[in-house]
Amino acid sequence: RIKEIDRVARIHRDPFEPVLTVLDAPSPVGEYRRITEEILRRMPDENHHPRSAAEAVRAFLLLRIGLHTGLRQKNLRELLLCKRGDLPTAERRLEDMKRGELRWSARDQGWEILIPAVAFKNANSSFFGAKPFRLVLPDLGRLYEMIEAWVDRHRARLIGSAADSGTFFVKIAKMTSTNAAYSQNSFYEAWRTAIQRYGIYNPWTGKGVIAGLLPHGPHNVRDVLATHILKQTGSYEQASYAIQDTPEMVAQHYGR
């Protein structure tokens, strides 16, 4: 029966639809990065609007780190922060927590992301080979400047009097929620809000940079990254490295 159903089943929802205009561009990552440039262009003055500035920096880092890493929502949301000069969390401890960490690497003189293989949805994939995922973020387009500003000032402003969750990304703690950590829904909403505010072109206000873009969540950034690398290299293998997956999975899902 299942085989018979598979033969006639149709997928009615196109997961690529919200970012189709980006995927059709010659350089999807370059096109998507225009959103982060728009955030910088419209950055509020933090002396007059500290909370708005903190939210804009968070939106910038969400999209940029999402683009550089191609991580799934859960891994990005649960990423811990180790401030420069602090002792990084031991790899064994990260494995126990099934979480990654953003820390300063003295060896590479850069911010690195280290995530144990067990933290990934496809932990048993041949991609990992039981080794952790490690990436030193490139210091491009004011990324390091924004990370430092976020860690030094903006992050604490959003947390306020709430308990620090230890995660890199935090939401504004309100009277009703004393925990600054994101949930799956609130993280999706934060991403979607950033896209609506800075990404979707509004012909009436002239704000936003990409006409035809639709509201979407963090998962679509994986489509953008995989499609970009397929367009540049034509290699499923290269694209699979970018989103921590296997070439077969990329060919099946992202190889549009």
ZABA-532485 format. One record per residue (C-alpha): residue in three letters; chain; z, y, x. Coordinates in steps of 0.1 Angstrom, whole numbers. Last residue first. Example, Ala and Ser with C-alpha at 12.3 -4.5 7.8 and 13.67 -1.06 7.14 Angstrom:
% ZABA-532485
<site><code>SER</code><unit>A</unit><zz>71</zz><yy>-11</yy><xx>137</xx></site>
<site><code>ALA</code><unit>A</unit><zz>78</zz><yy>-45</yy><xx>123</xx></site>
***
This chain:
% ZABA-532485
<site><code>ARG</code><unit>A</unit><zz>-71</zz><yy>220</yy><xx>169</xx></site>
<site><code>GLY</code><unit>A</unit><zz>-55</zz><yy>200</yy><xx>197</xx></site>
<site><code>TYR</code><unit>A</unit><zz>-19</zz><yy>208</yy><xx>186</xx></site>
<site><code>HIS</code><unit>A</unit><zz>-10</zz><yy>178</yy><xx>165</xx></site>
<site><code>GLN</code><unit>A</unit><zz>-27</zz><yy>146</yy><xx>176</xx></site>
<site><code>ALA</code><unit>A</unit><zz>-41</zz><yy>157</yy><xx>210</xx></site>
<site><code>VAL</code><unit>A</unit><zz>-7</zz><yy>173</yy><xx>218</xx></site>
<site><code>MET</code><unit>A</unit><zz>11</zz><yy>142</yy><xx>208</xx></site>
<site><code>GLU</code><unit>A</unit><zz>-12</zz><yy>120</yy><xx>229</xx></site>
<site><code>PRO</code><unit>A</unit><zz>-8</zz><yy>144</yy><xx>259</xx></site>
<site><code>THR</code><unit>A</unit><zz>30</zz><yy>138</yy><xx>258</xx></site>
<site><code>ASP</code><unit>A</unit><zz>55</zz><yy>166</yy><xx>252</xx></site>
<site><code>GLN</code><unit>A</unit><zz>76</zz><yy>192</yy><xx>270</xx></site>
<site><code>ILE</code><unit>A</unit><zz>57</zz><yy>222</yy><xx>255</xx></site>
<site><code>ALA</code><unit>A</unit><zz>40</zz><yy>234</yy><xx>286</xx></site>
<site><code>TYR</code><unit>A</unit><zz>37</zz><yy>200</yy><xx>302</xx></site>
<site><code>SER</code><unit>A</unit><zz>17</zz><yy>188</yy><xx>271</xx></site>
<site><code>ALA</code><unit>A</unit><zz>-8</zz><yy>216</yy><xx>275</xx></site>
<site><code>GLN</code><unit>A</unit><zz>-15</zz><yy>205</yy><xx>311</xx></site>
<site><code>GLU</code><unit>A</unit><zz>-20</zz><yy>169</yy><xx>300</xx></site>
<site><code>TYR</code><unit>A</unit><zz>-42</zz><yy>179</yy><xx>271</xx></site>
<site><code>SER</code><unit>A</unit><zz>-65</zz><yy>196</yy><xx>296</xx></site>
<site><code>GLY</code><unit>A</unit><zz>-93</zz><yy>220</yy><xx>285</xx></site>
<site><code>THR</code><unit>A</unit><zz>-79</zz><yy>244</yy><xx>311</xx></site>
<site><code>GLN</code><unit>A</unit><zz>-78</zz><yy>279</yy><xx>295</xx></site>
<site><code>LYS</code><unit>A</unit><zz>-85</zz><yy>269</yy><xx>259</xx></site>
<site><code>LEU</code><unit>A</unit><zz>-61</zz><yy>239</yy><xx>260</xx></site>
<site><code>ILE</code><unit>A</unit><zz>-35</zz><yy>261</yy><xx>277</xx></site>
<site><code>HIS</code><unit>A</unit><zz>-37</zz><yy>287</yy><xx>250</xx></site>
<site><code>THR</code><unit>A</unit><zz>-37</zz><yy>261</yy><xx>222</xx></site>
<site><code>ALA</code><unit>A</unit><zz>-5</zz><yy>245</yy><xx>236</xx></site>
<site><code>LEU</code><unit>A</unit><zz>13</zz><yy>279</yy><xx>239</xx></site>
<site><code>VAL</code><unit>A</unit><zz>3</zz><yy>293</yy><xx>205</xx></site>
<site><code>ASP</code><unit>A</unit><zz>11</zz><yy>260</yy><xx>187</xx></site>
<site><code>ARG</code><unit>A</unit><zz>45</zz><yy>259</yy><xx>205</xx></site>
<site><code>VAL</code><unit>A</unit><zz>51</zz><yy>295</yy><xx>193</xx></site>
<site><code>ASN</code><unit>A</unit><zz>46</zz><yy>282</yy><xx>158</xx></site>
<site><code>HIS</code><unit>A</unit><zz>80</zz><yy>265</yy><xx>159</xx></site>
<site><code>PRO</code><unit>A</unit><zz>99</zz><yy>298</yy><xx>161</xx></site>
<site><code>GLY</code><unit>A</unit><zz>93</zz><yy>308</yy><xx>125</xx></site>
<site><code>HIS</code><unit>A</unit><zz>65</zz><yy>325</yy><xx>106</xx></site>
<site><code>PRO</code><unit>A</unit><zz>54</zz><yy>356</yy><xx>87</xx></site>
<site><code>LEU</code><unit>A</unit><zz>16</zz><yy>359</yy><xx>86</xx></site>
<site><code>LEU</code><unit>A</unit><zz>-7</zz><yy>375</yy><xx>111</xx></site>
<site><code>GLY</code><unit>A</unit><zz>-39</zz><yy>389</yy><xx>97</xx></site>
<site><code>ALA</code><unit>A</unit><zz>-39</zz><yy>421</yy><xx>117</xx></site>
<site><code>ILE</code><unit>A</unit><zz>-18</zz><yy>418</yy><xx>149</xx></site>
<site><code>VAL</code><unit>A</unit><zz>-1</zz><yy>449</yy><xx>163</xx></site>
<site><code>GLY</code><unit>A</unit><zz>27</zz><yy>461</yy><xx>140</xx></site>
<site><code>LYS</code><unit>A</unit><zz>30</zz><yy>497</yy><xx>129</xx></site>
<site><code>GLY</code><unit>A</unit><zz>2</zz><yy>518</yy><xx>115</xx></site>
<site><code>THR</code><unit>A</unit><zz>24</zz><yy>527</yy><xx>85</xx></site>
<site><code>TRP</code><unit>A</unit><zz>-2</zz><yy>521</yy><xx>58</xx></site>
<site><code>PRO</code><unit>A</unit><zz>-23</zz><yy>496</yy><xx>77</xx></site>
<site><code>ASN</code><unit>A</unit><zz>7</zz><yy>473</yy><xx>85</xx></site>
<site><code>TYR</code><unit>A</unit><zz>-1</zz><yy>450</yy><xx>113</xx></site>
<site><code>ILE</code><unit>A</unit><zz>22</zz><yy>420</yy><xx>114</xx></site>
<site><code>GLY</code><unit>A</unit><zz>39</zz><yy>416</yy><xx>148</xx></site>
<site><code>TYR</code><unit>A</unit><zz>67</zz><yy>442</yy><xx>151</xx></site>
<site><code>ARG</code><unit>A</unit><zz>89</zz><yy>441</yy><xx>119</xx></site>
<site><code>GLN</code><unit>A</unit><zz>75</zz><yy>411</yy><xx>102</xx></site>
<site><code>ILE</code><unit>A</unit><zz>74</zz><yy>390</yy><xx>134</xx></site>
<site><code>ALA</code><unit>A</unit><zz>110</zz><yy>401</yy><xx>144</xx></site>
<site><code>THR</code><unit>A</unit><zz>122</zz><yy>393</yy><xx>108</xx></site>
<site><code>ARG</code><unit>A</unit><zz>106</zz><yy>358</yy><xx>111</xx></site>
<site><code>TRP</code><unit>A</unit><zz>124</zz><yy>352</yy><xx>144</xx></site>
<site><code>ALA</code><unit>A</unit><zz>158</zz><yy>363</yy><xx>130</xx></site>
<site><code>GLU</code><unit>A</unit><zz>152</zz><yy>343</yy><xx>98</xx></site>
<site><code>TYR</code><unit>A</unit><zz>145</zz><yy>311</yy><xx>117</xx></site>
<site><code>PHE</code><unit>A</unit><zz>177</zz><yy>316</yy><xx>137</xx></site>
<site><code>SER</code><unit>A</unit><zz>197</zz><yy>323</yy><xx>105</xx></site>
<site><code>ASN</code><unit>A</unit><zz>183</zz><yy>290</yy><xx>90</xx></site>
<site><code>GLN</code><unit>A</unit><zz>191</zz><yy>267</yy><xx>119</xx></site>
<site><code>SER</code><unit>A</unit><zz>225</zz><yy>283</yy><xx>125</xx></site>
<site><code>TYR</code><unit>A</unit><zz>230</zz><yy>310</yy><xx>150</xx></site>
<site><code>ALA</code><unit>A</unit><zz>263</zz><yy>314</yy><xx>170</xx></site>
<site><code>ALA</code><unit>A</unit><zz>283</zz><yy>346</yy><xx>165</xx></site>
<site><code>ASN</code><unit>A</unit><zz>311</zz><yy>330</yy><xx>145</xx></site>
<site><code>THR</code><unit>A</unit><zz>333</zz><yy>353</yy><xx>124</xx></site>
<site><code>SER</code><unit>A</unit><zz>310</zz><yy>350</yy><xx>94</xx></site>
<site><code>THR</code><unit>A</unit><zz>321</zz><yy>368</yy><xx>62</xx></site>
<site><code>MET</code><unit>A</unit><zz>332</zz><yy>401</yy><xx>79</xx></site>
<site><code>LYS</code><unit>A</unit><zz>300</zz><yy>401</yy><xx>99</xx></site>
<site><code>ALA</code><unit>A</unit><zz>291</zz><yy>389</yy><xx>134</xx></site>
<site><code>ILE</code><unit>A</unit><zz>256</zz><yy>401</yy><xx>143</xx></site>
<site><code>LYS</code><unit>A</unit><zz>237</zz><yy>371</yy><xx>157</xx></site>
<site><code>VAL</code><unit>A</unit><zz>239</zz><yy>357</yy><xx>192</xx></site>
<site><code>PHE</code><unit>A</unit><zz>213</zz><yy>343</yy><xx>216</xx></site>
<site><code>PHE</code><unit>A</unit><zz>226</zz><yy>332</yy><xx>250</xx></site>
<site><code>THR</code><unit>A</unit><zz>252</zz><yy>309</yy><xx>234</xx></site>
<site><code>GLY</code><unit>A</unit><zz>289</zz><yy>311</yy><xx>246</xx></site>
<site><code>SER</code><unit>A</unit><zz>300</zz><yy>313</yy><xx>209</xx></site>
<site><code>ASP</code><unit>A</unit><zz>320</zz><yy>345</yy><xx>216</xx></site>
<site><code>ALA</code><unit>A</unit><zz>346</zz><yy>348</yy><xx>188</xx></site>
<site><code>ALA</code><unit>A</unit><zz>340</zz><yy>378</yy><xx>166</xx></site>
<site><code>SER</code><unit>A</unit><zz>353</zz><yy>414</yy><xx>174</xx></site>
<site><code>GLY</code><unit>A</unit><zz>318</zz><yy>427</yy><xx>182</xx></site>
<site><code>ILE</code><unit>A</unit><zz>293</zz><yy>400</yy><xx>188</xx></site>
<site><code>LEU</code><unit>A</unit><zz>264</zz><yy>423</yy><xx>184</xx></site>
<site><code>ARG</code><unit>A</unit><zz>277</zz><yy>449</yy><xx>209</xx></site>
<site><code>ALA</code><unit>A</unit><zz>287</zz><yy>421</yy><xx>234</xx></site>
<site><code>ARG</code><unit>A</unit><zz>250</zz><yy>409</yy><xx>235</xx></site>
<site><code>HIS</code><unit>A</unit><zz>237</zz><yy>444</yy><xx>241</xx></site>
<site><code>ARG</code><unit>A</unit><zz>258</zz><yy>454</yy><xx>272</xx></site>
<site><code>ASP</code><unit>A</unit><zz>256</zz><yy>433</yy><xx>304</xx></site>
<site><code>VAL</code><unit>A</unit><zz>239</zz><yy>401</yy><xx>292</xx></site>
<site><code>TRP</code><unit>A</unit><zz>213</zz><yy>419</yy><xx>271</xx></site>
<site><code>ALA</code><unit>A</unit><zz>207</zz><yy>446</yy><xx>298</xx></site>
<site><code>GLU</code><unit>A</unit><zz>203</zz><yy>419</yy><xx>324</xx></site>
<site><code>ILE</code><unit>A</unit><zz>179</zz><yy>399</yy><xx>303</xx></site>
<site><code>MET</code><unit>A</unit><zz>159</zz><yy>430</yy><xx>294</xx></site>
<site><code>GLU</code><unit>A</unit><zz>154</zz><yy>440</yy><xx>331</xx></site>
<site><code>TYR</code><unit>A</unit><zz>145</zz><yy>404</yy><xx>339</xx></site>
<site><code>LEU</code><unit>A</unit><zz>118</zz><yy>404</yy><xx>313</xx></site>
<site><code>ARG</code><unit>A</unit><zz>104</zz><yy>438</yy><xx>322</xx></site>
<site><code>GLY</code><unit>A</unit><zz>67</zz><yy>426</yy><xx>319</xx></site>
<site><code>LEU</code><unit>A</unit><zz>70</zz><yy>398</yy><xx>344</xx></site>
<site><code>ASP</code><unit>A</unit><zz>100</zz><yy>384</yy><xx>364</xx></site>
<site><code>PRO</code><unit>A</unit><zz>90</zz><yy>347</yy><xx>359</xx></site>
<site><code>LEU</code><unit>A</unit><zz>116</zz><yy>324</yy><xx>344</xx></site>
<site><code>VAL</code><unit>A</unit><zz>127</zz><yy>296</yy><xx>366</xx></site>
<site><code>LEU</code><unit>A</unit><zz>122</zz><yy>263</yy><xx>346</xx></site>
<site><code>ARG</code><unit>A</unit><zz>141</zz><yy>231</yy><xx>346</xx></site>
<site><code>PHE</code><unit>A</unit><zz>139</zz><yy>202</yy><xx>321</xx></site>
<site><code>PRO</code><unit>A</unit><zz>162</zz><yy>174</yy><xx>331</xx></site>
<site><code>LYS</code><unit>A</unit><zz>150</zz><yy>141</yy><xx>344</xx></site>
<site><code>ALA</code><unit>A</unit><zz>152</zz><yy>109</yy><xx>323</xx></site>
<site><code>GLY</code><unit>A</unit><zz>115</zz><yy>103</yy><xx>328</xx></site>
<site><code>PHE</code><unit>A</unit><zz>110</zz><yy>135</yy><xx>309</xx></site>
<site><code>PHE</code><unit>A</unit><zz>74</zz><yy>133</yy><xx>298</xx></site>
<site><code>SER</code><unit>A</unit><zz>76</zz><yy>96</yy><xx>291</xx></site>
<site><code>SER</code><unit>A</unit><zz>94</zz><yy>105</yy><xx>259</xx></site>
<site><code>ASN</code><unit>A</unit><zz>129</zz><yy>91</yy><xx>253</xx></site>
<site><code>ALA</code><unit>A</unit><zz>144</zz><yy>126</yy><xx>248</xx></site>
<site><code>ASN</code><unit>A</unit><zz>118</zz><yy>134</yy><xx>222</xx></site>
<site><code>LYS</code><unit>A</unit><zz>142</zz><yy>156</yy><xx>201</xx></site>
<site><code>PHE</code><unit>A</unit><zz>154</zz><yy>171</yy><xx>234</xx></site>
<site><code>ALA</code><unit>A</unit><zz>191</zz><yy>175</yy><xx>245</xx></site>
<site><code>VAL</code><unit>A</unit><zz>190</zz><yy>140</yy><xx>261</xx></site>
<site><code>ALA</code><unit>A</unit><zz>166</zz><yy>154</yy><xx>288</xx></site>
<site><code>PRO</code><unit>A</unit><zz>191</zz><yy>178</yy><xx>302</xx></site>
<site><code>ILE</code><unit>A</unit><zz>182</zz><yy>215</yy><xx>298</xx></site>
<site><code>LEU</code><unit>A</unit><zz>182</zz><yy>239</yy><xx>328</xx></site>
<site><code>ILE</code><unit>A</unit><zz>168</zz><yy>274</yy><xx>323</xx></site>
<site><code>GLU</code><unit>A</unit><zz>165</zz><yy>296</yy><xx>354</xx></site>
<site><code>TRP</code><unit>A</unit><zz>170</zz><yy>333</yy><xx>360</xx></site>
<site><code>GLY</code><unit>A</unit><zz>157</zz><yy>342</yy><xx>394</xx></site>
<site><code>GLN</code><unit>A</unit><zz>166</zz><yy>344</yy><xx>431</xx></site>
<site><code>ASP</code><unit>A</unit><zz>152</zz><yy>309</yy><xx>437</xx></site>
<site><code>ARG</code><unit>A</unit><zz>183</zz><yy>296</yy><xx>456</xx></site>
<site><code>ALA</code><unit>A</unit><zz>207</zz><yy>320</yy><xx>439</xx></site>
<site><code>SER</code><unit>A</unit><zz>197</zz><yy>306</yy><xx>405</xx></site>
<site><code>TRP</code><unit>A</unit><zz>211</zz><yy>328</yy><xx>377</xx></site>
<site><code>ARG</code><unit>A</unit><zz>219</zz><yy>308</yy><xx>346</xx></site>
<site><code>LEU</code><unit>A</unit><zz>204</zz><yy>299</yy><xx>312</xx></site>
<site><code>GLU</code><unit>A</unit><zz>219</zz><yy>267</yy><xx>299</xx></site>
<site><code>GLY</code><unit>A</unit><zz>208</zz><yy>236</yy><xx>280</xx></site>
<site><code>ARG</code><unit>A</unit><zz>226</zz><yy>216</yy><xx>254</xx></site>
<site><code>LYS</code><unit>A</unit><zz>233</zz><yy>180</yy><xx>246</xx></site>
<site><code>MET</code><unit>A</unit><zz>271</zz><yy>187</yy><xx>249</xx></site>
<site><code>ASP</code><unit>A</unit><zz>277</zz><yy>155</yy><xx>270</xx></site>
<site><code>GLU</code><unit>A</unit><zz>245</zz><yy>162</yy><xx>289</xx></site>
<site><code>LEU</code><unit>A</unit><zz>255</zz><yy>198</yy><xx>296</xx></site>
<site><code>ARG</code><unit>A</unit><zz>288</zz><yy>184</yy><xx>310</xx></site>
<site><code>ARG</code><unit>A</unit><zz>270</zz><yy>160</yy><xx>333</xx></site>
<site><code>GLU</code><unit>A</unit><zz>248</zz><yy>189</yy><xx>345</xx></site>
<site><code>ALA</code><unit>A</unit><zz>278</zz><yy>209</yy><xx>355</xx></site>
<site><code>THR</code><unit>A</unit><zz>281</zz><yy>243</yy><xx>338</xx></site>
<site><code>PRO</code><unit>A</unit><zz>272</zz><yy>272</yy><xx>362</xx></site>
<site><code>LEU</code><unit>A</unit><zz>300</zz><yy>290</yy><xx>381</xx></site>
<site><code>ASP</code><unit>A</unit><zz>299</zz><yy>327</yy><xx>373</xx></site>
<site><code>GLY</code><unit>A</unit><zz>283</zz><yy>353</yy><xx>396</xx></site>
<site><code>ARG</code><unit>A</unit><zz>254</zz><yy>360</yy><xx>372</xx></site>
<site><code>LYS</code><unit>A</unit><zz>265</zz><yy>351</yy><xx>337</xx></site>
<site><code>CYS</code><unit>A</unit><zz>262</zz><yy>315</yy><xx>324</xx></site>
<site><code>LEU</code><unit>A</unit><zz>247</zz><yy>316</yy><xx>289</xx></site>
<site><code>LEU</code><unit>A</unit><zz>242</zz><yy>285</yy><xx>267</xx></site>
<site><code>LEU</code><unit>A</unit><zz>210</zz><yy>276</yy><xx>249</xx></site>
<site><code>GLU</code><unit>A</unit><zz>218</zz><yy>263</yy><xx>214</xx></site>
<site><code>ARG</code><unit>A</unit><zz>192</zz><yy>284</yy><xx>196</xx></site>
<site><code>LEU</code><unit>A</unit><zz>164</zz><yy>277</yy><xx>221</xx></site>
<site><code>ASN</code><unit>A</unit><zz>170</zz><yy>239</yy><xx>221</xx></site>
<site><code>LYS</code><unit>A</unit><zz>172</zz><yy>238</yy><xx>183</xx></site>
<site><code>GLN</code><unit>A</unit><zz>141</zz><yy>259</yy><xx>178</xx></site>
<site><code>ARG</code><unit>A</unit><zz>119</zz><yy>238</yy><xx>200</xx></site>
<site><code>LEU</code><unit>A</unit><zz>111</zz><yy>251</yy><xx>234</xx></site>
<site><code>GLY</code><unit>A</unit><zz>77</zz><yy>264</yy><xx>244</xx></site>
<site><code>THR</code><unit>A</unit><zz>94</zz><yy>278</yy><xx>276</xx></site>
<site><code>HIS</code><unit>A</unit><zz>76</zz><yy>310</yy><xx>285</xx></site>
<site><code>LEU</code><unit>A</unit><zz>66</zz><yy>319</yy><xx>249</xx></site>
<site><code>GLY</code><unit>A</unit><zz>100</zz><yy>312</yy><xx>234</xx></site>
<site><code>ILE</code><unit>A</unit><zz>116</zz><yy>331</yy><xx>263</xx></site>
<site><code>ARG</code><unit>A</unit><zz>94</zz><yy>361</yy><xx>254</xx></site>
<site><code>LEU</code><unit>A</unit><zz>98</zz><yy>358</yy><xx>216</xx></site>
<site><code>LEU</code><unit>A</unit><zz>135</zz><yy>356</yy><xx>216</xx></site>
<site><code>LEU</code><unit>A</unit><zz>140</zz><yy>380</yy><xx>245</xx></site>
<site><code>PHE</code><unit>A</unit><zz>121</zz><yy>408</yy><xx>226</xx></site>
<site><code>ALA</code><unit>A</unit><zz>139</zz><yy>401</yy><xx>193</xx></site>
<site><code>ARG</code><unit>A</unit><zz>172</zz><yy>403</yy><xx>212</xx></site>
<site><code>VAL</code><unit>A</unit><zz>163</zz><yy>435</yy><xx>229</xx></site>
<site><code>ALA</code><unit>A</unit><zz>153</zz><yy>450</yy><xx>195</xx></site>
<site><code>GLU</code><unit>A</unit><zz>186</zz><yy>439</yy><xx>179</xx></site>
<site><code>ALA</code><unit>A</unit><zz>206</zz><yy>455</yy><xx>208</xx></site>
<site><code>ALA</code><unit>A</unit><zz>186</zz><yy>487</yy><xx>204</xx></site>
<site><code>SER</code><unit>A</unit><zz>194</zz><yy>487</yy><xx>166</xx></site>
<site><code>ARG</code><unit>A</unit><zz>231</zz><yy>482</yy><xx>174</xx></site>
<site><code>PRO</code><unit>A</unit><zz>233</zz><yy>510</yy><xx>200</xx></site>
<site><code>HIS</code><unit>A</unit><zz>214</zz><yy>536</yy><xx>180</xx></site>
<site><code>HIS</code><unit>A</unit><zz>221</zz><yy>570</yy><xx>196</xx></site>
<site><code>ASN</code><unit>A</unit><zz>228</zz><yy>560</yy><xx>232</xx></site>
<site><code>GLU</code><unit>A</unit><zz>207</zz><yy>528</yy><xx>228</xx></site>
<site><code>ASP</code><unit>A</unit><zz>175</zz><yy>549</yy><xx>221</xx></site>
<site><code>PRO</code><unit>A</unit><zz>154</zz><yy>527</yy><xx>199</xx></site>
<site><code>MET</code><unit>A</unit><zz>127</zz><yy>504</yy><xx>214</xx></site>
<site><code>ARG</code><unit>A</unit><zz>94</zz><yy>511</yy><xx>197</xx></site>
<site><code>ARG</code><unit>A</unit><zz>72</zz><yy>506</yy><xx>227</xx></site>
<site><code>LEU</code><unit>A</unit><zz>93</zz><yy>477</yy><xx>240</xx></site>
<site><code>ILE</code><unit>A</unit><zz>90</zz><yy>459</yy><xx>206</xx></site>
<site><code>GLU</code><unit>A</unit><zz>52</zz><yy>466</yy><xx>206</xx></site>
<site><code>GLU</code><unit>A</unit><zz>50</zz><yy>450</yy><xx>241</xx></site>
<site><code>THR</code><unit>A</unit><zz>68</zz><yy>419</yy><xx>226</xx></site>
<site><code>ILE</code><unit>A</unit><zz>42</zz><yy>417</yy><xx>198</xx></site>
<site><code>ARG</code><unit>A</unit><zz>13</zz><yy>421</yy><xx>223</xx></site>
<site><code>ARG</code><unit>A</unit><zz>26</zz><yy>389</yy><xx>239</xx></site>
<site><code>TYR</code><unit>A</unit><zz>11</zz><yy>370</yy><xx>210</xx></site>
<site><code>GLU</code><unit>A</unit><zz>-24</zz><yy>381</yy><xx>220</xx></site>
<site><code>GLY</code><unit>A</unit><zz>-19</zz><yy>373</yy><xx>256</xx></site>
<site><code>VAL</code><unit>A</unit><zz>-5</zz><yy>339</yy><xx>247</xx></site>
<site><code>PRO</code><unit>A</unit><zz>-35</zz><yy>332</yy><xx>224</xx></site>
<site><code>SER</code><unit>A</unit><zz>-61</zz><yy>342</yy><xx>251</xx></site>
<site><code>PRO</code><unit>A</unit><zz>-96</zz><yy>340</yy><xx>236</xx></site>
<site><code>ALA</code><unit>A</unit><zz>-82</zz><yy>348</yy><xx>202</xx></site>
<site><code>ASP</code><unit>A</unit><zz>-86</zz><yy>321</yy><xx>175</xx></site>
<site><code>LEU</code><unit>A</unit><zz>-50</zz><yy>309</yy><xx>180</xx></site>
<site><code>VAL</code><unit>A</unit><zz>-37</zz><yy>344</yy><xx>173</xx></site>
<site><code>THR</code><unit>A</unit><zz>-56</zz><yy>349</yy><xx>140</xx></site>
<site><code>LEU</code><unit>A</unit><zz>-45</zz><yy>314</yy><xx>130</xx></site>
<site><code>VAL</code><unit>A</unit><zz>-8</zz><yy>322</yy><xx>135</xx></site>
<site><code>PRO</code><unit>A</unit><zz>4</zz><yy>318</yy><xx>99</xx></site>
<site><code>GLU</code><unit>A</unit><zz>-22</zz><yy>291</yy><xx>91</xx></site>
<site><code>PHE</code><unit>A</unit><zz>-14</zz><yy>267</yy><xx>119</xx></site>
<site><code>PRO</code><unit>A</unit><zz>10</zz><yy>246</yy><xx>97</xx></site>
<site><code>ASP</code><unit>A</unit><zz>-18</zz><yy>240</yy><xx>72</xx></site>
<site><code>ARG</code><unit>A</unit><zz>-2</zz><yy>227</yy><xx>40</xx></site>
<site><code>HIS</code><unit>A</unit><zz>-22</zz><yy>204</yy><xx>18</xx></site>
<site><code>ILE</code><unit>A</unit><zz>-24</zz><yy>175</yy><xx>42</xx></site>
<site><code>ARG</code><unit>A</unit><zz>-45</zz><yy>149</yy><xx>24</xx></site>
<site><code>ALA</code><unit>A</unit><zz>-38</zz><yy>112</yy><xx>18</xx></site>
<site><code>VAL</code><unit>A</unit><zz>-67</zz><yy>90</yy><xx>11</xx></site>
<site><code>ARG</code><unit>A</unit><zz>-66</zz><yy>64</yy><xx>39</xx></site>
<site><code>ASP</code><unit>A</unit><zz>-29</zz><yy>68</yy><xx>45</xx></site>
<site><code>ILE</code><unit>A</unit><zz>-23</zz><yy>57</yy><xx>8</xx></site>
<site><code>GLU</code><unit>A</unit><zz>-42</zz><yy>25</yy><xx>13</xx></site>
<site><code>LYS</code><unit>A</unit><zz>-24</zz><yy>18</yy><xx>46</xx></site>
<site><code>ILE</code><unit>A</unit><zz>9</zz><yy>24</yy><xx>28</xx></site>
<site><code>ARG</code><unit>A</unit><zz>0</zz><yy>0</yy><xx>0</xx></site>
***
